[in-house]
Amino acid sequence: MEITVGKQWTLKKKLGSGSFGEVYIGKHCETGHITAIKLERDIKDKKTNLKKEYEAYKKLNDNNKDSKYNIPKYHYYNREGDYNVLVIDYFEYNLSELKYKDKDNYNLKNVLIIADQLINTLEYIHDNNIIHRDLSRKNIMYNLKDNNIYIIDFGISKVYFNKKNNTHINMTDKKTHIGTYKYNSINSMNLKETSRRDDLESLGYILIKCLKDGLPWDKIKDPNKIREMKIQSIETGELFENCPEEFKTYINYCRKLDFIQRPDYNYLRTLFKNLFLKNQYGSFDLEFNL
């Protein structure tokens, strides 16, 4: 028996599950449009991660009327029975999966284009007073239809600026770790509250991982040792071996930003665009082997 949500979308193949709930491929009953459907058991009187994610998507969608920025569209959100249900755009490949399709997918040209698109998208997210807080290669998707890169999974995102009170969140100590160790900023791994700078630092590690197919701490599981290796590899330059100098400049810039400082996104985009032009790559289009 098929399960339908919102009277329009039918659950098809299960994609995954975890503490957050379950994710399925969904299909619109009339148009056949393919989506992703996230289910999370509702907890009475508590704002769940899925509701937070919906609120982030709603705000980002509402302010993106012309679809200028690479933000997935949400199509439906509601409580059905014991579950909260979120229906959003479905994308076939995340950045990890693209690597497995072809080892040459992460040539310098593609990584520079990915950097440009993601810095642009992060600027839009941040300008809407949201920080993502969990960037990883699995949360960054490739859309076959428009040949662009999208950021997903806003379940632990946070509003960092209150427009009504004109106040930025404070730098505080966190009790527990959030996000993905491999790509977390050093501040986050020190259990410090994160801000815009930390999203950008995480992106830097993701870009280097794509370019080099490895990070010095890839085989380490202990978070304290990962943090120590991150600090050490930045100081010694090991992290940037076989990378153009621009990647070192990017990481060092992000690491020096103050907690409440607005990053210079245009400077970071220009850093990579100039490298693109220097290498005379021509067309500014992604070219993946799928």
For each residue, the residues with C-beta under 8 A, 3 or more apart:
1:
2: 10 11
3: 10 11
4: 7 8 9 10 11 29
5: 8 9 11 26 37 76 80 85 87
6: 9 76 78 80 85 87
7: 4
8: 4 5 28 29 30 76
9: 4 5 6 26 27 28 29 35 37 75 76 87
10: 2 3 4 26 27 29
11: 2 3 4 5 14 24 25 26 37
12: 24 25 26 27
13: 24 25
14: 11 17 22 23 24 25
15: 23 24 25 36
16: 22 23
17: 14 21 22 23
18: 21
19:
20: 38 40 49 50 155
21: 17 18 38 39 40 41 50 83
22: 14 16 17 38 39
23: 14 15 16 17 36 37 38 39
24: 11 12 13 14 15 36 37 39
25: 11 12 13 14 15 34 35 36 37 90
26: 5 9 10 11 12 34 35 36 37 87 90
27: 9 10 12 32 33 34 35
28: 8 9 31 32 33 34 35
29: 4 8 9 10
30: 8
31: 28
32: 27 28
33: 27 28
34: 25 26 27 28 90
35: 9 25 26 27 28 75 87 88 89 90
36: 15 23 24 25 26 87 88 89 90 91
37: 5 9 11 23 24 25 26 85 86 87
38: 20 21 22 23 50 53 85 86 87 88
39: 21 22 23 24 83 84 85
40: 20 21 48 49 50 83 84 86
41: 21 82 83 84
42: 48 79 82 83 84
43: 46 48
44:
45:
46: 43
47: 51 52
48: 40 42 43 51 52 84
49: 20 40 52 53 155 156
50: 20 21 38 40 53 54 84 86 155
51: 47 48 54 55 77 84
52: 47 48 49 55 56 154 155 156 157
53: 38 49 50 56 57 86 153 154 155 157
54: 50 51 57 58 74 77 84 86
55: 51 52 58 59
56: 52 53 59 60 130 154 157
57: 53 54 60 61 71 72 73 74 86 88 154
58: 54 55 61 62 74 77
59: 55 56 62 63 128 130
60: 56 57 63 64 69 71 124 125 128 130
61: 57 58 64 71 73 74
62: 58 59 65
63: 59 60 128
64: 60 61 67 68 69 71 124
65: 62
66:
67: 64
68: 64
69: 60 64 120 121 124
70: 117 120 121 143 148 149 150 151
71: 57 60 61 64 121 124 125 150 151
72: 57 88 89 91 141 150 152
73: 57 61 88 89
74: 54 57 58 61 77 86 87 88
75: 9 35 87 88 89
76: 5 6 8 9 85 86 87
77: 51 54 58 74 84 85 86 87
78: 6 84 85
79: 42 83 84 85
80: 5 6 83 84 85
81:
82: 41 42
83: 21 39 40 41 42 79 80
84: 39 40 41 42 48 50 51 54 77 78 79 80
85: 5 6 37 38 39 76 77 78 79 80
86: 37 38 40 50 53 54 57 74 76 77
87: 5 6 9 26 35 36 37 38 74 75 76 77
88: 35 36 38 57 72 73 74 75 152
89: 35 36 72 73 75 143 150
90: 25 26 34 35 36
91: 36 72 94 141 142 143 144 150 152
92: 142 144
93: 97 98 101 141 142 144 290
94: 91 97 98 137 138 139 140 141 142
95: 98 99 114 137 138 140 141 142 149 206 210
96: 99 100 137 138
97: 93 94 100 101
98: 93 94 95 101 102 105 106 142 288 290
99: 95 96 102 103 105 106 210 213
100: 96 97
101: 93 97 98 105 288 289 290
102: 98 99 105 288 289 290
103: 99 106 213
104: 107 289
105: 98 99 101 102 110 288 289
106: 98 99 103 110 111 210 211 213
107: 104 110 111
108: 111 112 211 244 275 279
109: 112 113 276 279 281 287
110: 105 106 107 113 114 286 287 288
111: 106 107 108 114 115 207 210 211
112: 108 109 115 116 272 273 275 276 281
113: 109 110 116 117 276 284 285 286
114: 95 110 111 117 118 149 207 210 286
115: 111 112 118 119 203 207 269 272
116: 112 113 119 120 269 272 273 276 284
117: 70 113 114 120 121 148 149
118: 114 115 121 122 140 149 151 203
119: 115 116 122 123 200 203 265 268 269 272
120: 69 70 116 117 123 124 265 269
121: 69 70 71 117 118 124 125 149 150 151
122: 118 119 125 126 132 151 196 199 200 203 265
123: 119 120 126 127 263 265
124: 60 64 69 71 120 121 127 128
125: 60 71 121 122 128 130 131 132 151 199
126: 122 123 129 130 131 160 196 199 262 263
127: 123 124
128: 59 60 63 124 125
129: 126 159 160 161 162 163
130: 56 59 60 125 126 154 157 158 159 160
131: 125 126 157 158 160 194 195 196 198 199
132: 122 125 135 139 151 154 157 199
133: 156 157 158 178 179 188 194 198 199
134: 139 153 155 156 157 178 179 180
135: 132 139 140 151 179 180 183 199 202 203 206
136: 139 140 179 180 182 183 202 206
137: 94 95 96 140 183 206 209 210
138: 94 95 96
139: 94 132 134 135 136 151 152 153
140: 94 95 118 135 136 137 149 150 151 152 206
141: 72 91 93 94 95 149 150 151 152
142: 91 92 93 94 95 98 148 149 150 286 288
143: 70 89 91 146 147 148 149 150
144: 91 92 93 147 290
145:
146: 143
147: 143 144 285 286
148: 70 117 142 143 286
149: 70 95 114 117 118 121 140 141 142 143 286
150: 70 71 72 89 91 121 140 141 142 143
151: 70 71 118 121 122 125 132 135 139 140 141
152: 72 88 91 139 140 141
153: 53 134 139
154: 52 53 56 57 130 132 157
155: 20 49 50 52 53 134
156: 49 52 133 134 178 179
157: 52 53 56 130 131 132 133 134 154
158: 130 131 133 169
159: 129 130 162
160: 126 129 130 131 168 169 195 196
161: 129 167 168 169
162: 129 159 165 166 167
163: 129 166
164:
165: 162
166: 162 163
167: 161 162
168: 160 161 195 260
169: 158 160 161 193 195
170: 193
171: 192 193 195 259
172: 192 193
173: 191 192 193
174: 177 178 191 192 193
175: 191
176: 191
177: 174 181 184 188 189 191 223
178: 133 134 156 174 188
179: 133 134 135 136 156 183 184 188 202
180: 134 135 136 183 184
181: 177 184 189 223 226
182: 136 205 209 215 217 218 226
183: 135 136 137 179 180 202 205 206 209
184: 177 179 180 181 188 189 198 202
185: 188 189 194 197 198 201 202 254
186: 189 190 201 227 230 231 255
187: 190 192 194 197 198 201
188: 133 177 178 179 184 185 191 192 194 198
189: 177 181 184 185 186 223 226 227 230
190: 186 187 227
191: 173 174 175 176 177 188
192: 171 172 173 174 187 188
193: 169 170 171 172 173 174 259
194: 131 133 185 187 188 197 198 199
195: 131 160 168 169 171 198 259 260
196: 122 126 131 160 199 200 257 261 262 263
197: 185 187 194 200 201 254 255 257 258 259 261 263
198: 131 133 184 185 187 188 194 195 201 202
199: 122 125 126 131 132 133 135 194 196 202 203
200: 119 122 196 197 203 204 254 257 263 268
201: 185 186 187 197 198 204 205 251 254 255
202: 135 136 179 183 184 185 198 199 205 206
203: 115 118 119 122 135 199 200 206 207
204: 200 201 207 208 247 250 251 254
205: 182 183 201 202 208 209 215 230 251
206: 95 135 136 137 140 183 202 203 209 210
207: 111 114 115 203 204 210 211 247 250
208: 204 205 211 212 215 239 240 243 247 251
209: 137 182 183 205 206 212 213 214 215
210: 95 99 106 111 114 137 206 207 213
211: 106 108 111 207 208 243 247
212: 208 209 215 241 242 243
213: 99 103 106 209 210
214: 209 218
215: 182 205 208 209 212 218 239
216: 229 230 233 238 239
217: 182 220 225 226 229 230 233
218: 182 214 215
219:
220: 217 225 226 229
221: 226
222: 225 226
223: 177 181 189 226 227
224: 227 228
225: 217 220 222 228 229
226: 181 182 189 217 220 221 222 223 229 230
227: 186 189 190 223 224 230 231
228: 224 225 231 232
229: 216 217 220 225 226 232 233
230: 186 189 205 216 217 226 227 233 234 239
231: 186 227 228 234 235
232: 228 229 235 236 238
233: 216 217 229 230 236 237 238 239
234: 230 231 237 239 251 252 255
235: 231 232
236: 232 233
237: 233 234 240 241 248
238: 216 232 233 241
239: 208 215 216 230 233 234 243 248 251
240: 208 237 243 245 247 248 251
241: 212 237 238
242: 212
243: 208 211 212 239 240 247 248
244: 108 247 275
245: 240 248 249
246: 249 250 271 272 274 275
247: 204 207 208 211 240 243 244 250 251
248: 237 239 240 243 245 251 252
249: 245 246 252 253 271
250: 204 207 246 247 253 254 268 271 272
251: 201 204 205 208 234 239 240 247 248 254 255
252: 234 248 249 255 256
253: 249 250 256 257 267 268
254: 185 197 200 201 204 250 251 257 263
255: 186 197 201 234 251 252
256: 252 253
257: 196 197 200 253 254 261 263
258: 197 261
259: 171 193 195 197
260: 168 195
261: 196 197 257 258
262: 126 196
263: 123 126 196 197 200 254 257 268
264: 267 268
265: 119 120 122 123 268 269
266: 269 270
267: 253 264 270 271
268: 119 200 250 253 263 264 265 271 272
269: 115 116 119 120 265 266 272 273
270: 266 267 273 274
271: 246 249 250 267 268 274 275
272: 112 115 116 119 246 250 268 269 275 276
273: 112 116 269 270 276 277
274: 246 270 271 277 278
275: 108 112 244 246 271 272 278 279
276: 109 112 113 116 272 273 279 281 284
277: 273 274 280 281
278: 274 275
279: 108 109 275 276
280: 277
281: 109 112 276 277 284
282:
283:
284: 113 116 276 281
285: 113 147
286: 110 113 114 142 147 148 149
287: 109 110
288: 98 101 102 105 110 142
289: 101 102 104 105
290: 93 98 101 102 144
